[in-house]
């Protein structure tokens, strides 16, 4: 055999042993695969996305909510208003709902008039001075609720309290009674504020009231939640008339802020969660 050919074949054999027999040291899917291979594999075969709703303790989607509430109107300067309300809601999703609320505030006559009214009458030098004031007795609102925030609070390291925050935007109506407070006939001998003035109703009115609300639900069980609600009703009303025979022209916007708390009841029964923790 030609010596040159023998040397050439031997050299090719060495090269084949050195390079041709080498296999990749890292294969995709092995424990020691480099980050680039793992990233490429994750991109080609992504894991199915989990629905975050399954991790909620409380599910509201496709459930009705009935909430009786008790509240007050703290920003009425002339009368104390205490409200009894009922809120009805249907939750289309975990975040979105349609809601309607009706509130009733009983009219207690002179008993719920604040002390500011007789003070103003005493300070007036005009004996015929009349102080106008309004009392909203009934209000309604219908609109859309949105709850974008859901969270959990760890109480004392033992109990987990689940909650969500919501907003509400809607339109409503209010029914109010207009009054005039005047000095009573025996005002000079009056010993109490109630004896110092008389309260005369003027008229009943129904006014439009755009409504904005913010609140929170604290879920006590899969059926019941504690609801805290604060809402502002923007009432479009006439300007106050200190002379009944010459009322001023134009309208004004009055904000009525209502704070309420109640117990929300959800029906039907909540569907079982996928994850229990």
LOTORLUM-182475 format. One line per field, with one value per residue (C-alpha): residue number from 1; residue in three letters; x, y, z. Coordinates in pm, 1 decimal, padded with zeros to 6 digits. Last residue first. Layout:
residues N
mipa	c(NUM,...)
vexti	c(ALA,...)
px	c(X,...)
py	c(Y,...)
pz	c(Z,...)
end
This chain:
residues 277
mipa	c(277,276,275,274,273,272,271,270,269,268,267,266,265,264,263,262,261,260,259,258,257,256,255,254,253,252,251,250,249,248,247,246,245,244,243,242,241,240,239,238,237,236,235,234,233,232,231,230,229,228,227,226,225,224,223,222,221,220,219,218,217,216,215,214,213,212,211,210,209,208,207,206,205,204,203,202,201,200,199,198,197,196,195,194,193,192,191,190,189,188,187,186,185,184,183,182,181,180,179,178,177,176,175,174,173,172,171,170,169,168,167,166,165,164,163,162,161,160,159,158,157,156,155,154,153,152,151,150,149,148,147,146,145,144,143,142,141,140,139,138,137,136,135,134,133,132,131,130,129,128,127,126,125,124,123,122,121,120,119,118,117,116,115,114,113,112,111,110,109,108,107,106,105,104,103,102,101,100,99,98,97,96,95,94,93,92,91,90,89,88,87,86,85,84,83,82,81,80,79,78,77,76,75,74,73,72,71,70,69,68,67,66,65,64,63,62,61,60,59,58,57,56,55,54,53,52,51,50,49,48,47,46,45,44,43,42,41,40,39,38,37,36,35,34,33,32,31,30,29,28,27,26,25,24,23,22,21,20,19,18,17,16,15,14,13,12,11,10,9,8,7,6,5,4,3,2,1)
vexti	c(UNK,UNK,UNK,UNK,UNK,UNK,UNK,UNK,UNK,UNK,UNK,UNK,UNK,UNK,UNK,UNK,UNK,UNK,UNK,UNK,UNK,UNK,UNK,UNK,UNK,UNK,UNK,UNK,UNK,UNK,UNK,UNK,UNK,UNK,UNK,UNK,UNK,UNK,UNK,UNK,UNK,UNK,UNK,UNK,UNK,UNK,UNK,UNK,UNK,UNK,UNK,UNK,UNK,UNK,UNK,UNK,UNK,UNK,UNK,UNK,UNK,UNK,UNK,UNK,UNK,UNK,UNK,UNK,UNK,UNK,UNK,UNK,UNK,UNK,UNK,UNK,UNK,UNK,UNK,UNK,UNK,UNK,UNK,UNK,UNK,UNK,UNK,UNK,UNK,UNK,UNK,UNK,UNK,UNK,UNK,UNK,UNK,UNK,UNK,UNK,UNK,UNK,UNK,UNK,UNK,UNK,UNK,UNK,UNK,UNK,UNK,UNK,UNK,UNK,UNK,UNK,UNK,UNK,UNK,UNK,UNK,UNK,UNK,UNK,UNK,UNK,UNK,UNK,UNK,UNK,UNK,UNK,UNK,UNK,UNK,UNK,UNK,UNK,UNK,UNK,UNK,UNK,UNK,UNK,UNK,UNK,UNK,UNK,UNK,UNK,UNK,UNK,UNK,UNK,UNK,UNK,UNK,UNK,UNK,UNK,UNK,UNK,UNK,UNK,UNK,UNK,UNK,UNK,UNK,UNK,UNK,UNK,UNK,UNK,UNK,UNK,UNK,UNK,UNK,UNK,UNK,UNK,UNK,UNK,UNK,UNK,UNK,UNK,UNK,UNK,UNK,UNK,UNK,UNK,UNK,UNK,UNK,UNK,UNK,UNK,UNK,UNK,UNK,UNK,UNK,UNK,UNK,UNK,UNK,UNK,UNK,UNK,UNK,UNK,UNK,UNK,UNK,UNK,UNK,UNK,UNK,UNK,UNK,UNK,UNK,UNK,UNK,UNK,UNK,UNK,UNK,UNK,UNK,UNK,UNK,UNK,UNK,UNK,UNK,UNK,UNK,UNK,UNK,UNK,UNK,UNK,UNK,UNK,UNK,UNK,UNK,UNK,UNK,UNK,UNK,UNK,UNK,UNK,UNK,UNK,UNK,UNK,UNK,UNK,UNK,UNK,UNK,UNK,UNK,UNK,UNK,UNK,UNK,UNK,UNK,UNK,UNK)
px	c(-05635.0,-05865.1,-05782.8,-06049.0,-06313.1,-06659.1,-06947.7,-07102.6,-07460.8,-07722.8,-07732.0,-07513.0,-07610.3,-07448.1,-07454.3,-07461.6,-07275.8,-07362.4,-07213.3,-07411.7,-07266.7,-07521.4,-07357.9,-07573.0,-07562.1,-07731.4,-08004.5,-08103.2,-08330.3,-08366.0,-08703.2,-08903.5,-09227.7,-09067.2,-08794.0,-08491.3,-08505.3,-08225.0,-08111.5,-08311.5,-08176.9,-07954.8,-07857.6,-07511.1,-07534.5,-07208.7,-07159.6,-06973.7,-07033.8,-06899.5,-07021.5,-06968.7,-06997.3,-07212.5,-07250.8,-06900.2,-06811.4,-06703.9,-06607.3,-06514.1,-06667.8,-06539.7,-06673.1,-06671.2,-06980.4,-07071.5,-07431.2,-07592.5,-07902.5,-08216.3,-08470.9,-08820.3,-08969.4,-09207.6,-09319.0,-09310.0,-09320.3,-09329.9,-09100.9,-09156.3,-08875.6,-08775.3,-08964.7,-08748.3,-08432.6,-08530.3,-08632.0,-08844.7,-08979.9,-08869.0,-08958.9,-09322.7,-09476.7,-09220.8,-08932.4,-08922.2,-08783.7,-08886.5,-08903.1,-08845.6,-08923.4,-08702.7,-08741.5,-08417.0,-08360.6,-08076.3,-07795.0,-07499.8,-07133.5,-07009.9,-06660.2,-06536.3,-06273.6,-06238.4,-06186.7,-06061.8,-05974.5,-05712.7,-05718.3,-05416.5,-05119.7,-05299.1,-05520.6,-05366.7,-05539.1,-05633.0,-05693.8,-05918.3,-05900.5,-06080.4,-06440.2,-06665.0,-07029.2,-07269.2,-07580.5,-07911.2,-07976.9,-08270.7,-08331.7,-08612.3,-08652.2,-08415.2,-08476.3,-08427.1,-08375.0,-08481.6,-08426.7,-08694.9,-08630.8,-08945.7,-08782.4,-08498.7,-08200.3,-08082.7,-07857.3,-08139.3,-08267.9,-07918.9,-07873.9,-08220.8,-08108.3,-07755.7,-07900.5,-07976.0,-08327.5,-08397.4,-08660.4,-08829.8,-09005.2,-08883.3,-08861.6,-08751.7,-08459.8,-08526.7,-08265.3,-08305.4,-08009.3,-07965.3,-07666.8,-07523.8,-07198.8,-06844.3,-06534.2,-06594.6,-06823.7,-07188.5,-07259.3,-07624.2,-07688.8,-07961.8,-07892.9,-08143.2,-08122.0,-08225.3,-08094.5,-08038.3,-08048.5,-07970.0,-08084.2,-07938.1,-07574.8,-07625.6,-07271.1,-07293.3,-07569.3,-07620.6,-07631.3,-07795.4,-07772.8,-07966.0,-07767.0,-07899.3,-07642.4,-07723.5,-07467.6,-07339.8,-06978.0,-06933.5,-06661.8,-06508.0,-06179.4,-06022.5,-05746.8,-05969.3,-06012.9,-05645.2,-05721.1,-05406.9,-05231.5,-05141.2,-04764.9,-04578.4,-04426.7,-04212.0,-04124.9,-04053.3,-03821.1,-03636.4,-03596.0,-03467.6,-03214.9,-03088.6,-03068.2,-02827.9,-02962.0,-02833.6,-03168.3,-03238.9,-03528.8,-03320.7,-02999.1,-02664.5,-02331.6,-02412.2,-02261.0,-01894.5,-01820.7,-01749.6,-01502.8,-01210.6,-01277.0,-01333.6,-01016.9,-00813.3,-00960.6,-00887.3,-00522.4,-00491.8,-00636.2,-00386.8,-00090.3,-00186.2,-00227.4,00122.1,00269.4,00117.8,00000.0)
py	c(02800.1,02586.8,02593.4,02514.6,02706.9,02561.1,02764.8,03018.6,02958.0,03169.1,03434.6,03689.7,03870.3,04206.0,04335.5,04711.1,05036.9,05380.5,05727.9,05977.2,06300.7,06540.9,06783.3,07081.8,07226.9,07562.8,07696.9,08034.5,08321.6,08449.0,08399.0,08719.9,08640.7,08377.2,08615.2,08427.1,08212.4,07955.3,07894.2,07627.5,07272.2,07034.8,06763.5,06606.7,06287.0,06173.8,05820.3,05640.1,05268.9,05011.8,04654.9,04359.3,04037.5,03724.8,03404.2,03262.7,03393.6,03720.1,03896.2,04259.9,04470.5,04821.6,05156.7,05444.1,05614.6,05873.6,05978.8,06219.1,06365.5,06476.0,06655.9,06582.2,06863.6,06904.2,07251.6,07514.8,07338.4,07569.1,07511.8,07730.6,07863.2,07929.4,07642.3,07378.3,07560.9,07532.4,07784.2,08009.2,08323.0,08569.3,08317.7,08306.1,08373.6,08152.2,08288.5,08151.2,07835.7,07787.0,07438.8,07269.9,06900.2,06671.6,06381.0,06273.8,06112.5,05905.7,05867.1,05632.9,05574.1,05322.0,05234.1,04923.8,04800.5,04429.8,04230.7,03900.5,03871.1,03607.5,03497.1,03374.6,03612.3,03881.0,03961.0,03880.9,04108.3,03991.5,04170.4,04237.8,04567.3,04649.6,04647.7,04829.4,04921.7,05050.2,05260.9,05317.1,05568.1,05647.4,05905.7,05971.0,06214.6,06495.4,06779.3,07138.0,07462.2,07825.7,08063.9,08330.7,08677.2,08855.0,08988.0,09137.2,09186.0,08832.9,08675.2,08489.2,08339.9,08224.6,08055.7,07896.6,07729.1,07632.1,07411.6,07135.0,07042.5,06671.2,06724.8,07013.6,06778.6,06420.0,06354.7,05996.3,05936.1,05663.6,05529.1,05327.4,05167.4,05007.7,04817.9,04668.2,04480.0,04449.4,04319.7,03949.8,03934.9,04019.2,04082.8,04167.0,04429.0,04547.6,04805.2,04877.1,05191.1,05333.9,05687.2,05931.0,06302.3,06563.4,06907.1,07251.5,07200.0,06882.6,06746.3,06437.5,06250.1,05927.2,05553.4,05216.8,04953.2,04651.9,04468.9,04218.1,04082.2,03858.1,03618.5,03567.6,03642.0,03710.7,03463.0,03485.6,03326.3,03426.4,03209.2,03081.9,03441.5,03452.1,03234.1,03039.0,03081.8,02755.1,02692.2,02811.8,02553.2,02739.3,03027.4,02795.1,02586.2,02895.7,03015.6,02674.7,02664.8,03013.0,02937.3,02642.6,02286.3,02105.5,01951.7,01823.9,01958.6,02077.7,01883.0,01979.8,01803.6,01773.7,01450.4,01408.8,01109.9,01310.2,01544.0,01361.6,01011.1,01141.9,01348.6,01047.2,00836.3,01105.0,01110.8,00734.5,00741.2,01005.4,00818.9,00504.0,00691.4,00835.7,00497.9,00346.2,00000.0)
pz	c(05074.0,04857.1,04487.1,04225.5,04416.8,04463.1,04312.5,04547.6,04659.8,04486.1,04624.7,04805.1,05126.9,05202.6,05559.8,05609.4,05650.4,05516.1,05460.5,05250.6,05114.7,04968.5,04729.1,04633.4,04282.3,04232.6,04002.6,03862.8,03958.7,04317.6,04489.5,04545.0,04729.7,04951.6,05063.5,05195.6,04881.3,04858.6,04498.0,04323.1,04316.0,04117.2,04367.3,04331.8,04533.7,04690.3,04811.5,05087.5,05135.0,05380.7,05319.7,05553.9,05353.5,05373.5,05170.4,05122.0,05467.6,05631.5,05310.0,05371.0,05093.3,05028.7,04912.5,04669.4,04528.8,04264.0,04200.7,03952.8,04123.2,03941.2,04157.4,04288.6,04496.7,04789.0,04890.6,05167.5,05501.1,05805.6,06103.8,06407.9,06623.4,06985.5,07145.1,06975.9,07086.8,07450.5,07720.6,07499.5,07667.6,07399.5,07125.8,07239.4,06895.3,06723.2,06523.6,06170.6,06000.6,05639.3,05493.4,05155.0,05133.8,04926.2,04687.5,04523.8,04185.5,04048.3,03798.1,03823.4,03891.1,04145.9,04265.0,04437.2,04681.1,04764.2,05080.0,05221.9,05590.6,05674.6,06039.8,06237.0,06212.9,06412.3,06114.2,05775.5,05526.1,05177.4,04849.2,04552.0,04363.8,04036.8,04168.9,03918.4,03977.4,03713.2,03762.1,03936.8,04212.8,04440.1,04708.9,04957.0,05245.8,05150.4,05394.0,05281.1,05470.7,05436.6,05731.3,05756.2,05902.2,06021.2,06339.6,06136.6,06366.8,06289.5,06550.5,06723.8,06396.8,06298.9,06637.6,06608.9,06280.6,06390.1,06665.8,06415.8,06302.3,06362.7,06632.8,06449.9,06209.4,06232.8,05857.6,05801.4,05559.9,05300.5,05062.4,04739.5,04566.5,04223.6,04092.8,03773.5,03821.1,03685.3,03865.6,03939.3,03637.5,03563.7,03931.6,03989.4,04252.7,04489.0,04758.9,05037.3,05247.0,05583.8,05629.3,05914.3,05832.7,06096.6,05984.3,05907.9,05808.3,05603.2,05555.9,05778.5,05590.5,05786.3,05735.1,05786.9,05514.5,05381.2,05111.1,04856.3,04609.9,04314.1,04170.0,03816.6,03917.3,04288.6,04394.2,04743.5,04851.1,04524.4,04377.6,04096.1,03980.2,03880.2,03573.7,03504.1,03170.7,02995.0,02998.8,02689.9,02451.4,02194.4,02427.4,02717.8,02494.6,02380.6,02738.0,02847.2,02563.2,02646.6,03017.9,02963.9,02999.2,03313.6,03411.6,03062.7,02855.7,02565.5,02531.6,02673.5,02597.7,02227.3,02083.1,01978.1,01756.0,01444.6,01605.6,01769.1,01632.4,01283.1,01302.5,01409.2,01129.8,00872.4,00981.7,00951.4,00602.5,00494.4,00646.1,00459.0,00129.6,00161.1,00243.2,-00077.4,00000.0)
end
